[in-house]
């Protein structure tokens, strides 16, 4: 049987197909050339790509010692030119991500062929074959979707990048822009985040860890899983040996287990501070979108100690706040609550609470400025001012006492008499002079701390006393610089503004020191000179201790956000203990500084009632509640503290709270316990603050 001969028409059809394919390939090649040429023409310049402004603004916040507290937005680090990038880093990245980087034109035909062959003959899924140049194109111009069109655009842009830039420039762009996790873009940001130093000092082991992050930053992050990061770096080092970048001896010397990973700061502890400090940038620098580094005053060691002190001492169900200010105004620690995650409300800078007897700082400053001395004698006796009759927390009167003793024992009637003498408006002006920014009442009860204040303002006021009467302005930002080191802001010391004469500040320090040595603030003693004052508000709603030592001033507040009473909370208990715990750490490395004034050993001691209730303020009707709404005594300490337990102050028949007459019968005036006099005492001079015979003026009505 004769075989059929191909017809001329069949041969023409086959040739036509070949020619058609050839024409199509030629047209495709031409279109590719045109596309690459157009893309090349529209590519940004090399200088524009080094700015990284397309990634957003980076704000990196540093502590006083340079440690990074938080990084907001993308973290860039310093841009490293190709020559400053360690050879180990370049080799590790090429070996891991694109070993034929130096030979391909932007896309890797060999890699693509192998991937397609594996998919066809071995049934595998086509794996990613992006070169370093393709990854750079995707990171700058495209998204991470897996569509065919995105891969085509990526290839076009990669070819264009290779045509416009050299291999060294492409590798430099890649290493300074690629994402390594944790907000870090570029090897310098990654090196500083994970190792605490710039990328120009990377070792082989460190470079291997960074190179291993590109595939899965979250899986191999050293801060999340150190062992996974070190294991991955071992794979990178072996890949470098396999691809001929290093020899076996060099690989053996690079032990990833010996690479030191930088510990990260507890961001929960510092966010109250950064939330307060960073908004100030709007007033300190002009608006900018370039990366900046903000250097703050926060001391990480003090911050940790402050956080621990509040958590350890604040009673269950309460919140706590702490602010520590150095003598130049630098805020060294700030705690706005027990846990930032559960509550971002900053009680150190936003909350307004009654300071109780801590407000007596301004009462006695006014007295001292008017000419009184710590040794002046005043009579503690019942007093009525415009219909207001304050009582002492112990419901007793001591008779003649010195100004020093009255302050140490936090005697309410003496504060009221001082207010009547110097003027309540004068005391309010003194508080404003020392930095109290909230509204201050001028009713007589204001001397006992009925006006609300902020913790940071009280810390500022006490710090100004410590600074010999010169104003202190709290600040948290020392300087602001760009990523390339250009200075945008530098804090400058303000001109000294004298608030009171130095001798007034010294005498006030005398009184504050006596309150810690022998008064209601004894729990705040730390084995070196300390001056401070306690404060407790009506029904134990707020507890305060504010004091200073060795140039550091610290204010502590505790209470409930809903202002409900807290049993056992007085300024001399939990707040004073928190002050003690914090300051013992905060000033441990500072030299002990004696005060200019020396407080003599007192000839008196606190009674048990004063130990428990000595700094409590009275409410506006002059009656200090000593029981809660259930008739239970407020502030009674646990039995193991050695104080007698008080019974509920209710009538035997259970009909409610006793009358004032019944209370006076239950608590008759008692003479204070005093130690023997060391020398004969002269009769006390007439009381300069005795009530005037003029009839009292009607008290203003509370709006």
C-alpha positions in Angstrom: 0.0 0.0 0.0 1.5 3.3 -1.1 2.1 6.0 1.6 0.4 9.3 1.2 2.6 12.2 0.4 2.1 15.4 2.4 0.4 18.0 0.4 1.7 21.4 -0.4 -1.1 22.9 1.7 -0.1 20.9 4.8 3.5 22.0 4.5 2.4 25.6 4.1 0.2 25.3 7.2 3.1 24.0 9.3 5.5 26.7 8.1 2.8 29.3 8.7 2.5 28.2 12.3 6.2 28.4 12.8 6.3 31.8 11.2 3.3 33.0 13.3 5.0 31.9 16.4 8.2 33.6 15.3 6.4 36.8 14.6 4.5 36.6 17.9 7.8 36.1 19.7 9.4 39.0 17.9 6.4 41.2 18.7 6.4 40.1 22.3 10.1 40.8 22.5 9.6 44.2 21.0 6.8 44.9 23.4 9.0 43.8 26.3 11.8 46.1 25.1 9.4 49.0 24.8 7.8 48.2 28.2 11.2 48.1 29.9 12.3 51.3 28.1 9.2 53.1 29.3 9.5 51.7 32.8 13.1 52.8 32.9 12.3 56.3 31.8 9.7 56.6 34.6 11.7 55.1 37.4 12.6 57.5 40.3 16.1 58.6 40.6 18.5 56.8 42.9 18.5 59.7 45.3 14.7 59.6 45.6 14.7 55.9 46.4 17.1 56.4 49.2 14.7 58.7 51.1 12.2 55.9 51.9 9.4 58.5 52.3 7.0 56.1 50.6 7.1 53.8 53.7 5.7 56.5 56.1 7.2 58.5 58.9 9.3 56.8 61.5 9.4 58.1 65.0 11.8 56.3 67.3 11.7 57.2 71.0 14.9 56.8 73.1 15.4 56.7 76.8 18.0 58.8 78.5 20.6 56.1 78.1 19.9 55.7 74.3 17.8 52.6 74.6 14.9 52.5 72.2 11.6 52.7 74.2 9.2 52.4 71.3 9.3 52.8 67.5 6.2 54.3 65.9 5.6 53.8 62.2 8.3 52.1 60.2 11.8 52.0 61.7 14.5 52.8 59.2 17.8 53.2 60.9 20.8 54.8 59.1 21.1 54.5 55.3 24.3 52.6 54.7 26.1 53.0 51.4 27.3 49.9 49.7 30.9 50.3 50.9 29.8 50.5 54.5 27.7 47.3 54.4 29.8 44.5 55.8 30.9 41.9 53.2 29.4 39.2 55.4 26.0 40.8 55.2 26.1 41.1 51.4 27.2 37.6 51.0 24.6 36.2 53.4 21.8 37.9 51.6 22.9 37.0 48.1 23.5 33.4 49.1 20.1 33.1 50.8 17.9 35.0 48.4 19.5 35.0 45.0 22.8 33.2 44.5 23.0 34.1 40.7 22.3 37.8 41.5 25.5 38.9 39.8 24.8 37.1 36.5 21.1 37.4 35.7 19.5 40.5 34.0 16.9 41.0 36.7 15.0 37.8 36.4 16.6 34.4 36.7 15.8 32.2 33.6 17.6 29.2 35.2 15.5 29.5 38.3 12.3 29.9 36.4 13.1 26.8 34.2 13.8 24.7 37.3 10.6 25.7 39.0 8.5 24.9 35.9 10.3 21.6 35.4 9.7 20.6 39.0 6.0 21.5 38.6 5.6 19.5 35.3 7.7 16.4 36.0 7.4 16.1 39.8 3.9 17.5 40.3 5.1 20.2 42.6 3.5 23.6 42.9 5.4 26.3 41.1 7.6 27.9 43.8 8.5 31.5 44.2 11.5 32.4 42.1 11.8 36.2 42.7 15.3 37.6 42.5 16.6 40.3 44.7 15.8 42.8 42.0 12.3 41.5 41.7 11.8 41.7 45.4 13.0 45.3 45.4 10.6 46.2 42.5 7.7 44.6 44.5 8.6 46.4 47.7 8.8 49.8 46.1 6.1 49.8 43.4 3.7 46.8 43.8 1.7 44.8 46.3 2.1 41.3 47.6 -0.9 39.7 45.7 -0.1 36.5 43.8 -1.7 37.3 40.5 -0.1 36.6 37.1 -0.3 40.3 36.2 1.6 41.3 39.3 4.4 38.9 38.5 4.5 40.2 34.9 4.8 43.8 36.1 7.4 42.7 38.7 9.5 41.2 35.9 9.2 44.4 33.8 10.2 46.6 36.6 13.1 44.3 37.6 14.5 44.5 34.1 14.1 48.3 34.2 15.9 48.5 37.5 18.8 46.5 36.2 19.1 48.7 33.2 19.1 52.0 35.2 21.2 51.0 38.2 24.3 49.0 38.8 24.2 45.7 40.7 25.9 47.3 43.7 23.2 50.1 43.8 20.4 47.5 43.6 21.9 45.5 46.4 22.3 48.7 48.5 18.7 49.7 47.9 17.5 46.3 48.8 19.4 45.9 52.0 18.4 49.4 53.2 14.7 48.9 52.3 13.7 45.3 52.8 11.4 44.5 55.8 12.8 42.4 58.6 9.9 42.4 61.0 9.0 44.3 64.1 8.6 47.5 62.1 12.3 47.5 61.0 13.0 48.4 57.4 16.6 47.9 56.3 19.6 46.1 57.9 20.6 49.0 60.1 17.1 49.2 61.8 17.1 45.4 62.2 20.6 45.4 63.7 19.8 48.1 66.2 16.5 46.5 67.2 17.9 43.0 67.6 21.6 43.6 68.5 21.8 47.1 69.8 24.3 48.5 67.4 24.6 49.7 63.8 24.7 47.3 60.8 28.2 48.5 59.8 29.5 46.4 62.7 27.6 43.1 62.0 29.4 39.9 62.6 28.8 36.8 60.4 26.5 35.2 62.9 24.4 38.4 63.2 24.3 38.9 59.5 23.1 35.3 59.1 20.2 35.9 61.6 19.2 39.1 59.7 19.4 37.3 56.3 17.2 34.5 57.5 14.4 36.9 58.5 13.4 37.8 54.9 11.4 34.7 54.2 9.3 34.8 57.4 10.1 37.8 59.7 7.5 36.8 62.3 8.6 33.2 62.5 12.3 33.8 62.9 12.3 37.1 64.8 15.0 37.0 67.6 12.7 39.0 69.9 9.9 36.5 69.5 11.8 33.2 69.3 15.5 33.3 69.9 16.1 29.6 69.3 14.2 29.7 66.0 16.3 32.7 64.8 19.5 31.0 65.7 18.5 27.7 64.1 17.6 29.6 60.9 20.9 31.4 60.9 22.7 28.1 61.0 20.9 27.1 57.8 22.0 30.4 56.2 25.6 29.8 57.1 25.6 26.3 55.6 24.0 27.8 52.4 26.8 30.3 52.2 29.3 27.4 52.4 27.4 25.4 49.8 27.4 28.4 47.4 31.1 29.2 47.9 30.7 32.5 49.8 32.6 31.3 52.9 34.7 28.2 53.7 33.9 25.6 56.3 36.4 27.0 58.9 34.8 30.4 58.8 31.4 28.8 59.1 32.5 26.8 62.2 33.9 29.9 63.8 30.5 31.7 63.5 28.5 30.3 66.3 24.9 31.6 66.3 24.4 30.4 69.9 26.9 33.1 71.0 25.1 36.0 69.3 23.7 38.3 72.0 20.1 39.4 71.4 19.2 42.8 72.8 16.5 42.7 75.4 13.4 44.7 74.6 11.9 47.3 76.9 8.5 46.6 78.5 6.4 48.9 76.4 3.4 48.6 78.8 5.5 50.3 81.4 6.6 53.3 79.3 3.5 54.1 77.2 2.1 56.5 79.9 5.3 58.5 79.5 5.4 58.5 75.7 1.7 59.3 75.4 2.5 62.4 77.5 5.7 63.4 75.9 5.2 62.9 72.1 2.3 65.3 71.6 4.7 68.0 72.7 6.5 67.6 69.4 3.8 69.7 67.7 5.1 72.7 69.7 8.8 71.9 69.5 9.5 71.2 65.8 8.0 72.1 62.5 5.8 69.5 60.8 7.9 67.0 58.9 7.4 63.6 57.3 11.0 62.5 57.4 12.2 59.9 60.0 13.1 61.4 63.4 14.7 60.2 66.6 13.3 61.6 69.8 15.7 61.5 72.8 13.8 61.7 76.1 14.6 62.0 79.8 13.1 58.7 80.9 15.4 56.5 83.0 14.6 52.8 82.2 15.9 51.6 85.6 13.8 54.1 87.5 10.8 53.3 85.3 10.9 49.6 86.1 11.3 50.5 89.8 8.3 52.9 89.7 6.1 50.3 88.0 7.0 47.7 90.6 6.4 50.0 93.5 2.9 50.9 92.3 1.9 47.3 91.5 3.3 46.0 94.8 1.8 48.6 97.1 -1.5 49.9 95.6 -4.4 48.1 97.5 -6.6 45.7 95.6 -9.2 47.5 93.5 -7.3 50.7 93.4 -5.2 52.5 90.9 -1.9 54.3 91.4 0.2 57.0 89.8 3.8 58.1 90.2 5.9 60.9 88.7 9.6 61.4 89.4 11.3 64.7 88.5 15.0 65.5 88.6 16.1 68.9 89.9 16.4 70.3 86.3 12.8 69.3 85.5 13.6 66.1 83.6 10.9 63.5 84.1 12.8 60.3 85.0 9.8 58.0 85.6 6.0 58.1 85.1 3.4 55.6 85.9 -0.2 56.5 85.0 -1.9 53.3 86.3 -1.3 49.6 87.2 -1.6 48.4 83.6 -1.6 50.4 80.3 -3.1 47.6 78.3 -6.3 47.5 80.5 -6.5 51.3 80.9 -4.7 54.0 78.9 -6.0 56.8 81.2 -3.0 58.6 82.5 -3.7 59.3 86.2 -0.3 61.0 86.6 -1.1 63.8 84.1 -4.8 63.8 83.4 -6.6 62.8 86.6 -7.7 65.6 89.1 -8.0 64.5 92.7 -8.1 66.1 96.1 -4.6 66.2 97.7 -5.7 66.4 101.3 -3.0 67.5 103.7 -0.4 67.4 100.9 -1.9 70.8 100.0 -0.6 72.2 103.3 2.7 72.8 101.4 1.2 76.0 100.1 -0.5 76.9 103.4 2.9 76.8 105.2 4.8 78.4 102.4 2.4 81.3 102.7 3.0 81.4 106.5 6.8 81.3 106.2 6.8 84.0 103.5 4.7 86.2 105.8 7.4 86.0 108.4 6.6 83.0 110.6 9.3 80.6 111.6 9.3 76.8 112.2 9.9 77.4 115.9 7.0 79.8 116.3 4.3 78.6 118.7 0.6 78.4 117.8 -2.3 77.2 119.9 -4.1 74.2 118.7 -7.7 74.8 119.8 -11.2 74.7 118.4 -11.7 77.4 115.7 -14.6 78.6 113.6 -14.1 80.5 110.4 -17.1 81.9 108.6 -19.2 79.2 110.1 -16.7 76.4 109.3 -15.3 74.5 112.2 -12.5 72.1 111.2 -11.5 69.3 113.5 -8.3 67.3 113.8 -8.5 63.7 112.8 -7.9 62.6 116.4 -10.7 64.9 117.7 -8.2 66.3 120.2 -6.4 69.6 120.6 -2.8 69.8 121.8 -2.7 73.4 123.0 0.5 75.4 122.2 2.7 73.7 119.5 5.4 74.8 117.3 4.8 75.4 113.6 7.2 72.4 112.9 5.2 70.1 115.1 1.8 71.3 113.7 3.0 70.5 110.2 4.5 67.1 111.2 1.4 66.0 112.9 -0.8 67.6 110.1 -3.0 69.5 112.6 -6.0 70.8 110.7 -7.0 73.6 113.1 -3.5 75.2 112.8 -3.8 75.2 108.9 -7.2 76.8 109.2 -5.8 79.5 111.5 -2.9 80.2 109.1 -5.4 80.5 106.3 -7.5 83.0 108.2 -4.4 85.0 109.0 -2.6 85.2 105.6 -5.7 84.9 103.5 -7.1 82.1 101.5 -6.6 84.0 98.3 -2.9 84.3 99.2 -2.6 80.5 99.6 -4.4 80.0 96.3 -2.0 82.4 94.6 0.9 80.5 96.2 -0.3 77.2 94.7 -0.7 78.8 91.2 2.8 80.3 91.6 4.2 76.8 92.2 2.6 75.4 89.1 -0.9 74.1 90.1 -2.9 74.5 86.9 -6.4 73.4 88.1 -9.0 75.6 89.6 -8.4 76.4 93.3 -11.2 77.2 95.7 -10.8 80.1 98.1 -13.3 78.8 100.7 -11.7 78.2 104.1 -11.7 74.4 103.6 -9.2 74.8 100.8 -6.4 74.7 103.4 -7.2 71.0 103.9 -6.9 70.2 100.2 -10.4 70.3 99.0 -9.4 71.6 95.5 -8.5 69.0 92.9 -5.0 68.9 91.5 -2.9 66.7 89.2 -0.1 64.4 90.3 2.5 66.0 88.0 1.7 69.5 89.2 2.2 68.5 92.8 5.5 66.9 91.9 6.5 70.1 90.2 5.6 72.2 93.3 7.6 70.1 95.7 10.5 70.0 93.2 10.6 73.8 93.2 10.9 73.7 97.0 13.8 71.3 96.7 15.4 73.6 94.1 15.7 76.3 96.8 12.5 78.1 95.6 13.4 78.3 91.9 10.7 77.2 89.5 10.9 73.8 88.0 9.2 73.0 84.7 8.8 69.3 83.9 10.0 68.2 80.5 10.3 64.8 78.7 12.1 65.6 75.4 15.8 66.4 75.4 16.4 66.6 71.6 15.0 65.6 68.2 17.2 64.6 65.3 16.6 63.3 61.8 17.8 59.9 60.7 21.0 61.4 59.2 21.8 63.3 62.5 20.4 66.8 61.7 19.3 68.5 64.9 15.7 69.7 64.9 15.3 70.6 68.6 17.5 70.8 71.7 16.1 71.4 75.2 17.5 74.5 76.7 17.5 75.4 80.4 15.0 78.2 81.1 16.0 81.4 82.9 15.7 81.0 86.6 12.4 82.2 88.0 12.4 82.6 91.7 9.1 81.7 93.4 10.0 82.3 97.0 13.1 83.5 98.8 15.8 80.8 99.5 15.3 81.0 103.2 11.5 80.4 102.8 12.3 77.2 100.8 14.9 76.1 103.4 12.4 76.6 106.2 9.8 74.7 104.2 12.3 71.9 103.7 12.7 71.9 107.5 9.0 71.3 108.0 8.9 68.6 105.2 11.9 66.8 106.7 10.3 66.8 110.2 7.2 65.1 108.7 9.3 62.2 107.5 11.6 62.0 110.6 8.9 62.1 113.2 5.5 62.8 111.7 3.0 61.0 109.4 5.5 60.2 106.7 7.9 58.0 108.6 7.2 55.0 106.3 9.0 57.0 103.5 12.4 56.9 105.2 15.1 55.4 103.0 18.2 55.8 105.2 19.2 59.2 103.8 17.8 62.7 104.2 14.2 62.8 102.9 11.6 65.6 103.0 8.0 65.1 102.2 4.3 65.2 103.1 1.5 62.8 103.3 -2.1 63.5 102.3 -5.4 61.6 102.9 -8.8 62.9 101.8 -12.2 62.5 103.3 -13.2 58.8 103.9 -9.9 57.6 102.6 -10.7 58.3 98.9 -7.2 59.4 98.1 -3.8 58.7 99.5 -0.7 60.8 98.7 2.9 61.0 99.5 5.2 63.6 97.8 8.8 64.1 98.8 12.4 64.5 97.6 15.9 63.3 98.3 19.2 63.6 96.6 17.8 65.9 93.9 14.9 63.7 92.9 11.3 64.6 93.6 8.6 61.9 93.5 4.8 62.2 93.9 2.7 59.1 94.5 -1.1 58.9 94.4 -3.4 56.0 95.1 -7.2 55.6 95.0 -10.2 54.4 93.0 -11.2 55.9 89.7 -14.8 56.1 91.0 -13.6 58.0 94.1 -15.1 55.5 96.5 -13.6 55.1 100.0 -10.7 52.6 100.3 -10.3 51.1 103.7 -6.8 51.4 105.2 -5.6 53.9 102.6 -3.8 56.8 104.1 -0.9 58.8 102.7 1.4 57.4 105.4 0.7 53.8 104.4 0.7 52.5 100.9 1.7 55.7 99.1 4.6 56.3 101.5 5.7 52.7 101.2 5.6 53.0 97.4 7.7 56.1 97.6 10.2 54.2 99.8 10.4 51.2 97.4 10.9 53.4 94.4 13.4 55.9 95.9 15.5 53.2 97.4 16.3 52.1 93.9 16.1 55.5 92.1 18.7 57.3 94.3 20.9 54.3 95.2 23.7 55.5 92.9 23.4 59.1 93.9 25.4 60.6 96.7 23.4 61.4 99.9 22.8 65.1 100.1 22.1 66.6 103.5 19.6 69.5 103.6 20.7 73.0 104.5 18.5 72.9 107.5 18.8 70.5 110.4 15.7 69.3 112.2 16.1 68.8 115.9 15.0 65.6 117.7 11.3 66.2 118.6 10.1 66.2 122.2 6.8 64.5 121.2 5.6 61.4 119.5 2.6 60.4 117.5 -0.3 58.7 119.2 -1.8 55.5 117.7 -4.7 57.5 116.4 -2.4 59.9 114.6 -0.5 56.9 113.2 -3.7 55.8 111.5 -5.6 59.1 110.8 -3.1 61.9 111.3 -3.2 63.4 107.9 -6.9 63.1 107.1 -8.7 66.2 106.1 -12.1 67.3 107.3 -15.0 67.7 105.0 -16.7 71.1 104.6 -19.0 70.9 107.5 -16.1 70.3 109.8 -16.9 66.7 110.5 -14.3 64.1 109.5 -16.2 60.8 108.9 -14.4 58.0 110.6 -16.8 55.3 109.4 -18.0 54.2 106.0 -21.6 53.9 104.7 -21.9 50.6 106.5 -20.8 51.9 109.9 -17.4 50.2 109.7 -14.3 52.1 110.8 -12.2 53.6 108.0 -8.5 53.0 107.7 -8.2 50.5 110.5 -5.0 48.6 110.0 -4.7 44.8 110.1 -4.3 43.3 113.6 -0.6 42.4 113.1 0.3 46.1 113.0 -0.1 46.4 116.7 -2.8 49.1 116.7 -6.0 48.7 118.7 -9.0 47.7 116.7 -11.8 50.2 116.7 -15.5 49.1 116.9 -18.1 50.4 114.4 -19.2 53.9 115.4 -22.9 53.3 115.6 -25.4 53.6 118.5 -25.9 50.5 120.6 -29.5 50.4 119.4 -28.3 50.4 115.7 -30.2 53.5 114.8 -27.4 55.1 112.9 -24.3 57.3 113.3 -23.9 59.0 116.8 -24.4 62.7 117.2 -21.5 65.1 117.7 -22.2 65.3 121.4 -22.1 61.5 121.6 -18.8 61.5 119.7 -17.3 64.1 122.0 -18.3 61.9 125.0 -16.8 58.8 123.4 -13.6 60.7 122.4 -12.8 63.2 125.3 -9.9 65.5 124.7 -6.6 63.9 125.8 -3.2 65.4 126.4 -0.6 64.2 123.9 2.2 62.0 125.0 5.4 63.9 125.3 8.9 63.0 126.2 10.6 64.9 129.1 11.8 68.4 128.2 15.5 68.6 127.7 15.7 72.2 128.9 13.4 74.7 130.6 10.8 76.0 128.3 9.8 79.7 128.3 6.0 80.5 128.5 4.6 80.5 125.0 4.2 83.9 123.4 0.7 85.1 122.5 -0.8 83.3 119.5 -0.3 85.5 116.5 -3.1 83.7 114.7 -5.7 83.9 117.4 -9.2 84.6 116.0 -10.1 88.2 115.7 -12.9 89.6 117.8 -14.8 90.9 114.8 -17.9 88.9 113.9 -17.4 86.4 111.1 -18.6 87.3 107.6 -21.3 85.1 106.0 -19.8 82.2 104.2 -20.2 82.3 100.4 -22.7 79.8 99.1 -21.3 76.9 97.1 -22.4 77.3 93.5 
